[in-house]
Amino acid sequence: MKAAMVIDKKVSVADIPEPVPAANELLVRSLVCGICGSDLHCAHFAQEMADTAQRAVGMALLDPQQPISLGHEFCAEVLEPVKGDPSFKTGDRIVALPFLLRDSGLAFVGTGPAHVPGGFAERLTVDNRLSFVVPNGLSNELAALTEPMAVALHAVNQANVSVRDVPLVIGCGPIGLAIIAVLKMRGLQPIVAADFSAARREQARQLGADLVVDPREQSPYQTWEEAARTDDSTLFGAISPLLGGAGRRPSVIFECVGVPGMIQEVMTGAPYGARIMVVGLCMEPDRIEPASPILKELNVGFASFYSPQEFAQTLRHLAEGELDVGAMITANLPLAQIGEAFEQLAKPQDQIKILIRPGA
């Protein structure tokens, strides 16, 4: 069968063996799969990803010495259900967390070798315990956004955002835009967003940002300062005798860029007592000046992945129209054009989320 593979830092379509389901696994046909920033990282920084993960969590998560089968943001059709499990039947459309809970250990769908195909393969296996039937009426394309939107939902949950907060999103790539959509769904306002790309700033407006800034022309932090002003003392955020804080609502900042120096830049611009949630995945060593978070008493957190409950909640929000994120999809291409799609996303202009149809 055909699958998109990373071989020698290049993404190409190759023939790989048909997958064989293990216990508790569904054999499925991939209908559509989105390209994620981590797919780009796998293509260009596989060794760095493996080394970083090994140091961080004690396992590499991928083997850069082997071809890597990509794709983890997928909607698929069940071909073979698990015997004795009435939860799924042949023909069901499903989405799934990209993990296989096997006796041999945890396997990752989307960063595995050829015998663990990802969502850019024509067929793959998923764990039935981590899979969910797509509700009737939800398109394959929107269902495929469950995984990236679950990342955003988790980040907002981790930041413990309340209606008192004025959020600032730095970077309007796919995850930054997804976070804006979740904040909008939660009724947060005003939402401030910043990006250098005019196309991405327009996307941010469509998805719910109230104030959108080009950092070359105006400071996002000054824009936030103006948006957060209030005379209602019950809404005031943290107040410092040294740095003030009276007259403004609390700040929660989402760093969604993931390049060296960005965390420090955010901490430098942040007001006293701000909560910072780092979601951008920087693949290089970085440095910070501890004086910034110490003197400002910043609360800096980091977010990745999601729980099965958050994944299921995200699917429900999409199905019920509470998360209106169709504008994020900027292209829908056959598998043969995946190399071209990766090239476009490596230097993004108008593209945000490109979907690939493995069977086309």
Beta strands, then each sheet from edge to edge (+ up, - down):
strand 1: 2-7
strand 2: 10-15
strand 3: 25-34
strand 4: 68-70
strand 5: 73-80
strand 6: 93-96
strand 7: 99-102
strand 8: 105-108
strand 9: 111-112
strand 10: 123-127
strand 11: 131-133
strand 12: 166-170
strand 13: 192-194
strand 14: 211-213
strand 15: 251-255
strand 16: 275-278
strand 17: 299-302
strand 18: 329-334
strand 19: 353-357
sheet 1: 2+ 1- 4+ 9-
sheet 2: 10+ 3- 5+ 6- 11+
sheet 3: 10+ 3- 19+ 18+
sheet 4: 7+ 8-
sheet 5: 14+ 13+ 12+ 15+ 16+ 17+
end
